[in-house]
């Protein structure tokens, strides 16, 4: 996104699934694989083009010519980013499916703190944030 001059507000959010668990609950690779199999695939081919076209807000203080130019530039950058994101999902460069594992301690004296772990399907090459 930074390479293309886009902000987080410009890009539509991705759906993230949360799996609630309790501390001490045993998890095996088989159980995790079953959960990932039950999750739907990431966004389809046509969804991001609609998101790119629908999300073209500009500042109201600009003139009409500046707004048109800004919208066209932003739409081109968003389309380029969504194409890159689609390719990354297809090749699983950013990993496959992912979810948040929300763990709470419900034992004696538990204060209700929830700890979140990001769990991804398969082996994932680390990326720079």
N, C-alpha and C positions, 0 to 999 in steps of 0.2 A: 504494500500500500504506500509506503513512504517513497519507494522508487517512482511511483506514478503520481505523487503529489496528492494522494487521497487521505482524508481523515477518517477516523472510525465512524463518525456520524454520517459519512457519505455512503457507507457500505451497509447493506442489510445484515441483521444479526442472523447467526446460525442457530438452529435448534439444538439444545443441549439436554440430554436426558439425565435424570438424577436417580440413583439407586440407593434407597435408604437402608442402612445396616446398623447393627448393634455391635459394640466392641466385644470381641471374643467369638463372634460368629465365624464359623470356618468356611473358607472359600477354596474351591479347587479349580484347576484350569478347566475342567469339564463344565462346572457350573457357570464360570465366566463365559466360556464358549457358547453355552446355551443362551445366555442373556444377549450376547452380541448377535447370535443368529436370529433372535426375536426382534432386534431393532431394525427399523426400515433403512434402506440405503440412503446415503446423503442426497441432497436436492437434485432433482432431475435436470435434464438438459435445458428445457425451456424456461425454467423458473427465474434464472438470473438475468436473462434479457429483459423480462418484464420488470424485475426489480430495478435494473439500471435505468429503464425508461421512466418508471414511476417515481424515482428518487432524484429529481433534478431541481431542488430548491435553490434559489439565489437571493442575494441581498436586495431589498426593495429600494435602496437608494441609488442603484445603478440605472443608467439610461437603458432604453430598449435594445439598442445595438450592443451595448456591453453585456446585457443579460443574455441575448441570443448567442453571443460569442462564448460567454462563460458556460452556458448550458451545453453548447456543442462540444466544447473542450472537455467538460466534466463527463458528458455521456460517452465520449470516445475513451477517456481514461477508465471509466467504469466498465465498459465493454471489454477493454483489454485486460483489466484485472479479473473479471469474471471468466474470461477465456482461460487465463492462466490458472485460476482456481479450479476450473473444471478439469483441466489437464492434470493438475496436481492430485485431484481426487481419483481420477481414472488410473493414474500410475501409482497411487498410494504414496506419493512423495511426502505428504503430510500425515500419513497414517490412514487407516481405514476409519471405521466407526469409533466414536469415543463417547464416554459418559463420565459423570461425576459420581464417585462413590462417597456418599455422605454417611459418616460414622459418628455415632453418639454413644457416650458411656452412661448406661442406665443403672449401673450398679450402685452400691452404698456410697452416698456422698457425691454422686454425679451432679455436676453443676449445669448440665444442659448444653455444654459446649459441643458444637458440631464441627468435625474436621472433614474437609473435602479433599479427595484424591482424584486426579484426572487419570482415567484408565483408558488406554487405546488398544484396539484390536491389532494383533501382530507386532512385528518388530518395526520400530519407527526411528528413522534417522533424526537426530536432534536438529532443531532449527534455531536460528538466532532471532530473538524477540526484538 
